[in-house]
Every structure is written in C-alpha cells, then in structure tokens.
Amino acid sequence: MFVARLVVAWFLVLLFVALVLADSPPFRHHDMGGMVVLLIFIALLMVVTGAVSHLRRVRLVAGRIDDDTLGNRQRRRVEIPFDADESFDLLDAAIRELPRTEEVESARDSLQVRAKVQRPITYGHRSFGKLDPGTWFGHLRNQIFATVTPGDGSSSVTLICEPEAGAWSDWFRVDDGTNLENAEAITRAITRRVAEKRRHEKARAAQSESEKERTVARLNLLHAQVEPHFLYNTLASAQYLTRTDPAQADQMLGHLIHYLRHSLPLTEDALSTVGDELERTRAYLEIMKLRMGPRLSLEIDVADVLRPISLPPMMLQTLVENSIKHGLERKPGGGTVWIRARRDDGKVAITVADDGLGFTGASGGTGIGLKNVRERLRLIYGPEASLSVVSNAPEGVASTIIVPVRVAKESAEVSS
C-alpha cells in the first residue's frame, strides 16, 4: 500500500502534465506520444525503486515495518527523571551532537529547541540523474522540533523529526529513513546521558559512604587506643590507693563504674544525649580530681531542659581531655574546667573552657582529637554544626560545639 500510494500519486501528476502538454503546439505537430509514455514509465519505475529502497532501509534501521516507522515524520515522547532545566540541557546537547546539525535555536525560557539537519545522500550519486523524480524537488533538509514539559520531580520530552517541506510532499517523496534515524539517535543519546548521570551519582554516593566508613574506622581506632590507656591509669591509681588510702580507692572505683555505665556501646551512628555525655564526663573528671588532687576544680552550668538534646558520644569528653592534658596537667598550680551549655535560635552551644597554659604552652598535642570532632560534626550534621577553639582570656582555652537542637528519640518517648 505504501508503494502503491506513491505510484498512484505520481501517475496522476504525470498524466495531468502529459494531457496539458498534448494540447501544446510542439506536441500537436509531432508524434511524441510514445516518448511521453516511455518517460512516464521510467519515472514510475524510479518511484517504485525509491519506495522499495525506503522500505528496506527502514527495516534495517528499525527492525520492523509498520505505519510508525514508514512515515517521513517521526514523533517520540521520552520521560526523563530530572527537573526541566536538567532535561533541557540533556536534550540540547543530544541535538547538537547529531551529525550534520545546523541552525540550532535553543529557547530555555520556553523549553524549546529547533534545528535543521542536512540529509545525507544515502545511496550516493543517482544513475538516472534528472529522470529520477526524487531529485525534482531538490535535496531537502530535515528539521527537528523538541519541547520539554515539566513535571513533579521529572519531565518529558516531545520530539518531532520531519522533512523541511509541507505534509503534501509525503505523497511524492521518501526520506530514506533519515528522520527515523534522527529520532532514534536523539532518544539513544538522552537515554545514555541519563544512565551516565545515574552512574556518576552512584559513584559519588559510594565515595561518600566510603569516606564516612573510613572516618568512622579512624574514630573507632582512636577510641580503642584512648580508652584502654585511661582505664590502665585509673586502675593503676586505684591499686596504689588500696594500699595507701582505701577510702579514696573506693571512691575512684565508684566513679570508674559510673563512667563505664555511661560508656556502653551504642548502635552504629546512634547519638547520645547531653545528659548522658555530661554524666560520663563528670565521672571522668571526678577520677582525674582524685589523681590530681586540689590542682583540679570543676564548674558545671547546664540546665536540665538541655539534657535530652542529642549529642554525638565522646565529643564532650574529648574537649575536657584536651583541657586537662594540654592545659592543666602541665600547669604547676593546676586550674579549673568549666562546662556550660546555652540554647539559642534552635541550636545549643556547649562550651568547655579552662584557665590552663593556653596556646602558648608547650602542650605537645597533635590536634587529632579536635580534627576528629570536626569531622564527626560534618558527617552527622553537615553545615548545621561547628566547633570553635579560641583563647580564654586571661589564660587558657575555650572550645565550643554548636549543634542543632534535636531531642533524642528515647528521651522524647519517656517524656511523652
């Protein structure tokens, strides 16, 4: 039917031309009927040849022959799982990379792309030259019109590939499957770019997860190194006190038990609370007070209403350990550790300050504890949390952790 439609259309046109020419003087005085019939036959033969070639080429390109693939004008609808701006960029890049594309017009505001595409001479030079009706309209170009329709978190692309001629020309010409090729090529390019973007997103997510795992492993290693050292020193001090001051040894062991009770391991990525961390830190400081004697003083100012707020475990104790090890232990007269907490604009600020040697003292610290605190805050809260370390006039250091106010789940359930 496709071939018959073309043959009938051309036959009617050629017959009309022959009838018109038959009344003209040159044809009236010369017997040229046979020549006209021969030319019509050759032209129709060329039409059949071009139509059959079109059929075979469409079958090669699409793998099938039906009404959708045979037409000179192709329409596609492609769903893209991105917003309209990203989809427009994908579409525009896919059209511009199409071979022989020219005169590309992109309108981002209206989400439209128009382009002209030079049509290749599919079978090279035509043997019959101007006798072939396929050359009577000149070598046409193809054109592309595409629009992006925004959706809820996604968008769709409507793609139209057609000859640069009116629809009437489809009765007389075939495009040798070139618009089918263009539509399929743009669809494949969009699909490839979507898949490539998905692979990049998965790679970035995997990389972020790997970085997080490495950071957690480093923190666990640091904790595993610090905790046994603290326990060893505490037990050694308690052993010594059992011989010299049994009552003080009993106090130290009681504080150690209290410390260990609040140091039970949490589930992965679970948060502690300000109250639990304060109890753990208080037990640690009481042990250090027994070891340092009157050289260590403690002042805590934390309202009860702040105790249920979530806080990463061991973070408060890390700041207190820094104050004692790098500020007060090396100071001849010792000093005081202050712990204060304040809530403001949906965030809570917890400050650990001391009046030790400060930044000028030869503390010998490596800074790995503060670095790990910053890294954990970044992984857990992102830009919502921060750690600042400043000088505490007239002497000492003040470290402040600022985290968003989030009530721990268990505390919320108990209070309700």
Secondary structure, DSSP 8 states (H G I E B T S, - for coil): -HHHHHHHHHHHHHHHHHHHHHTSHHHHHS--HHHHHHHHHHHHHHHHHHHHHHHHHHHHHHSS-SHHHHSSSEEEEEEESS-HHHHHHHHHHHHHTSTTEEEEEEETTTTEEEEEE----TT-S-TTGGGSGGGTT----EEEEEEEEE-SS-EEEEEEEEESS-GGGGGT---TTHHHHHHHHHHHHHHHHHHHHHHHHHHHHHHHHHHHHHHHHHHHHHHHHHHHHHHHHHHHHHHHHHHH-HHHHHHHHHHHHHHHHTT----TT--EEHHHHHHHHHHHHHHHHHHHGGGEEEEEE--GGGTTBEE-TTHHHHHHHHHIIIIITTSTT-EEEEEEEEEETTEEEEEEEE-SSGGGS-----SHHHHHHHHHHHHHHGGG-EEEEEE-TTSSEEEEEEEE--B-HHHHHHH-
